[in-house]
Amino acid sequence: MMGRVKQTSSEVIDLPELPVEHGLNQQQMSTLTQEISAQFGDGQIYDRIRVVNEARFYMAQSAEAMLEAGKRLIVLKENEPHGEFESIVREQLGLPERTAQRMMQASIKYMSPKLLAKAPTLALLGKSKLFELMTEDDDELAALAEGGTVAGLKLDEIDRMTNRELRHALREGSENYQALSQLQANTNTERDQLKLDLAKREKLITEMDPIDLGDGLRVEVSQQVSAAEIALRSLKKPFTALAEHTEQHGFMHDDFMAGLLGQLQFALNQLRGEFSIKEAPDGEAMPAWLREEAPLPAAQEEA
């Protein structure tokens, strides 16, 4: 069976396909390899690294040539009437209009001031991947060419991917970025709303009558103390469970419970000391320590 390999010219060269089975002897295989090297390898001895590097070089040339062609298409489009431009693209250049449009978009993208110096490096990825990367940010693409990443992928990783894999990775990266952006936007909105609420509260406080303000503060503090009391009384159930465990198994929890209550008592003592709060309400507005130090009335001093 003869395989057909199309060259860049209109000439078609017939090449024998290498069979899967060992249908050719060693001499025939060697002869065939020499013929292929002579025709397509410029007569050089096969070296995989060299051939791969050369392939990459010419692929890059193709991508850069595409960008240069795109520049010319932009010039044509700018200077020709719309219908005439489409006619030139189809009839004289043999390009589908969609392909011409993408080529112009790629040239605008990669020939921009930020990416112009990076274009040769990015062109190593080939035309198809340049098209896939067109929607990415210029700064990210510039960073990619300098060793950075796009969607978490380095240049060599993108080079090894298929176009489909790259498209999927870029779409997934875009979705993750949008989700993070939305989360950040929601956080900023909540923070701004909180600032607005605090500002309104502060303004309301400064404008309120002192008596009304005091009553409002008392209500707020009373609610918090009620919640603390409810939480404190809820300890009865777990303390009962500890006591029953002691009765059934002889395991003592006295020190543990005493430590917990001591912790709460310490917090209460701290509040009492910080604000000089008396032990119990006695109907006097003046604290006891201040009443003790207050001077006696003149009549009592004479007595």
C-alpha positions in Angstrom: 0.0 0.0 0.0 1.3 3.5 -0.8 0.7 6.5 1.5 0.4 10.0 0.0 2.2 12.9 1.7 1.3 16.3 0.4 4.1 18.8 0.1 3.7 22.6 0.2 3.8 22.6 -3.6 1.1 21.1 -5.8 3.3 18.0 -6.4 2.2 14.8 -4.6 4.9 12.4 -3.5 4.2 8.7 -2.9 5.9 7.2 0.1 5.7 3.6 1.2 4.0 3.1 4.5 6.0 1.2 7.1 4.1 -2.1 7.8 3.1 -3.1 11.3 4.3 -6.6 10.8 8.0 -7.3 10.1 7.3 -7.6 6.4 10.6 -5.9 5.4 14.0 -7.3 6.1 16.8 -5.3 7.7 18.3 -4.3 4.4 15.0 -3.1 3.0 14.3 -1.1 6.1 17.7 0.5 6.0 17.3 1.4 2.3 13.9 3.0 3.0 15.2 5.0 5.9 18.1 6.3 3.8 15.6 7.3 1.0 13.4 9.2 3.5 16.5 10.9 5.1 17.8 11.9 1.6 14.4 13.4 0.5 13.1 14.9 3.7 16.1 15.1 6.1 18.5 17.0 3.9 20.7 13.9 3.9 21.6 14.3 7.6 21.8 11.3 10.0 18.7 11.0 12.0 18.8 12.7 15.4 15.5 12.9 17.3 16.4 16.0 19.4 17.6 17.9 16.3 14.5 17.0 14.3 12.1 17.9 17.1 13.9 21.3 17.5 13.8 22.0 13.8 10.1 21.1 13.7 9.4 23.5 16.5 11.4 26.2 14.7 9.4 25.9 11.5 6.1 25.7 13.4 7.1 29.0 15.1 7.9 30.5 11.7 4.5 29.4 10.6 2.8 31.1 13.6 4.9 34.3 13.1 4.1 34.3 9.4 0.4 34.1 10.3 0.8 37.1 12.5 2.5 39.0 9.7 -0.2 38.0 7.3 -2.8 39.2 9.8 -1.1 42.6 9.8 -1.5 42.8 6.0 -5.1 41.8 6.2 -5.7 44.6 8.7 -4.1 47.0 6.2 -6.3 45.6 3.4 -9.4 45.9 5.4 -8.6 49.5 6.3 -8.1 50.5 2.7 -10.6 48.5 0.8 -14.4 48.7 0.7 -16.1 46.0 2.8 -17.3 43.9 -0.2 -14.0 44.3 -2.0 -12.0 43.2 1.1 -14.2 40.0 1.4 -13.7 39.3 -2.3 -9.9 39.6 -2.0 -9.8 37.3 1.0 -11.8 34.6 -0.7 -10.7 34.8 -4.3 -7.1 36.1 -4.2 -5.9 34.7 -0.8 -8.1 31.6 -0.7 -9.0 32.2 3.0 -12.4 31.6 4.7 -13.6 34.9 6.1 -13.7 33.4 9.6 -10.0 32.5 9.3 -9.1 35.9 8.1 -11.0 37.5 11.0 -9.1 35.3 13.5 -5.8 36.1 11.9 -6.4 39.8 12.2 -7.5 39.5 15.8 -4.4 37.5 16.6 -2.2 40.2 15.0 -3.9 42.9 17.0 -3.4 40.9 20.1 0.1 39.7 19.8 1.5 42.7 18.0 0.3 45.0 20.8 3.0 47.0 22.7 2.9 44.7 25.7 3.3 41.5 23.7 5.3 42.5 20.6 8.6 41.5 22.2 7.1 38.3 23.5 5.5 37.2 20.2 8.4 35.1 19.0 8.4 33.1 22.3 4.6 32.6 22.3 4.7 31.7 18.6 6.5 28.5 19.5 3.2 27.2 20.6 1.9 27.3 17.0 -1.1 29.0 15.4 -3.9 27.0 16.9 -2.8 27.6 20.5 -2.2 31.3 19.8 -5.8 31.5 18.8 -6.9 29.7 22.0 -4.9 32.2 24.1 -6.2 35.3 22.5 -8.8 35.9 25.2 -6.2 35.9 28.0 -5.0 39.1 29.6 -2.0 40.8 27.9 -0.1 41.0 31.2 -0.6 37.3 31.9 0.6 36.3 28.4 3.7 38.5 28.8 4.4 36.8 32.1 3.8 33.4 30.5 6.5 34.2 27.9 8.9 35.1 30.8 8.3 31.9 32.7 5.0 32.6 34.4 1.7 30.9 34.1 -1.7 31.3 32.5 -4.5 29.3 34.2 -1.8 27.7 36.3 0.0 26.4 33.2 3.6 27.1 32.2 4.7 27.5 28.5 6.2 24.1 28.2 3.0 22.5 29.7 0.8 24.3 27.2 3.2 23.2 24.5 2.6 19.5 25.4 -1.2 19.8 25.6 -3.6 19.3 22.7 -5.7 22.2 21.6 -8.7 20.6 23.3 -6.9 20.1 26.6 -5.8 23.7 26.5 -9.3 25.0 25.7 -10.7 23.0 28.6 -8.0 24.3 31.0 -8.5 27.9 30.0 -12.3 27.6 30.4 -11.9 25.9 33.8 -9.4 28.6 34.9 -11.8 31.3 33.7 -14.7 29.8 35.7 -12.5 29.6 38.8 -11.4 33.2 38.3 -15.0 34.4 37.9 -16.0 32.5 41.1 -13.2 34.1 43.1 -14.1 37.5 41.6 -17.7 37.1 42.6 -16.7 36.0 46.1 -14.4 39.0 46.4 -17.2 41.3 45.1 -19.7 39.9 47.6 -17.1 40.3 50.4 -16.5 43.9 49.4 -20.3 44.6 49.3 -20.8 43.1 52.7 -17.9 45.1 54.1 -19.2 48.3 52.5 -22.7 47.7 53.9 -21.2 47.1 57.4 -19.3 50.4 57.2 -22.5 52.1 56.1 -24.5 50.6 58.9 -21.9 51.6 61.5 -21.8 55.1 60.1 -25.6 55.3 60.3 -25.5 54.0 63.9 -22.8 56.5 64.9 -24.8 59.3 63.4 -28.0 58.1 65.1 -26.2 57.9 68.4 -24.8 61.5 68.2 -28.3 62.8 67.3 -30.2 60.9 69.9 -31.5 62.4 73.2 -29.1 61.3 76.0 -32.0 59.7 77.9 -33.2 57.8 74.9 -29.7 56.8 74.1 -29.1 55.5 77.6 -32.4 53.5 77.5 -31.4 52.0 74.1 -27.9 51.0 75.4 -29.5 49.4 78.5 -31.9 47.3 76.3 -29.0 46.1 74.2 -26.8 45.2 77.2 -29.8 43.5 78.9 -30.3 41.3 75.8 -26.7 40.2 75.8 -26.7 39.5 79.6 -30.0 37.4 79.1 -28.3 35.4 76.4 -25.3 34.8 78.7 -27.5 33.8 81.5 -29.3 31.3 79.3 -26.0 29.9 78.2 -24.9 29.6 81.8 -28.0 27.8 83.0 -27.7 25.4 80.1 -24.6 24.0 81.9 -27.0 22.2 84.3 -27.6 19.4 81.9 -24.0 18.5 81.2 -23.1 19.0 84.9 -25.9 16.5 85.8 -24.4 14.1 83.3 -21.0 14.4 84.9 -22.5 13.9 88.4 -24.3 10.7 87.2 -21.1 9.4 85.7 -19.4 9.9 89.0 -22.2 7.9 90.8 -22.1 5.1 88.3 -18.4 4.7 87.8 -16.7 6.5 90.7 -14.8 8.8 88.3 -14.6 12.3 90.0 -15.3 15.4 88.0 -15.3 17.9 90.9 -12.1 19.7 90.0 -13.0 19.8 86.4 -16.4 21.5 87.1 -14.9 23.8 89.7 -12.3 24.9 87.1 -15.0 25.7 84.6 -17.0 27.8 87.1 -13.9 29.4 88.3 -13.2 30.5 84.7 -16.6 32.1 84.4 -16.2 33.7 87.9 -12.9 35.1 86.9 -14.5 36.7 83.8 -17.2 38.3 86.0 -14.6 39.6 88.5 -12.7 41.1 85.6 -15.8 43.0 84.4 -16.6 44.1 87.9 -13.2 45.4 88.6 -12.7 47.1 85.2 -15.9 49.2 85.6 -15.9 49.4 89.4 -19.3 47.7 89.6 -20.7 47.2 93.2 -21.5 43.8 94.5 -25.3 44.3 94.3 -27.7 47.2 93.4 -28.5 49.3 96.5 -30.5 52.1 95.0 -27.6 54.6 95.2 -26.3 56.2 92.0 -23.0 56.9 93.6 -20.7 53.9 94.0 -19.9 52.7 97.5 -16.2 53.5 97.3 -16.9 57.1 96.3 -19.6 57.4 99.1 -17.1 56.3 101.7 -14.6 58.9 100.7 -17.1 61.8 100.3 -16.8 64.6 103.0 -19.4 64.7 105.7 -21.9 67.5 105.9 -20.8 70.5 108.0 -23.5 69.8 110.7 -22.2 66.2 111.2 -18.6 67.5 111.4 -19.5 69.9 114.3 -21.3 67.2 116.1 
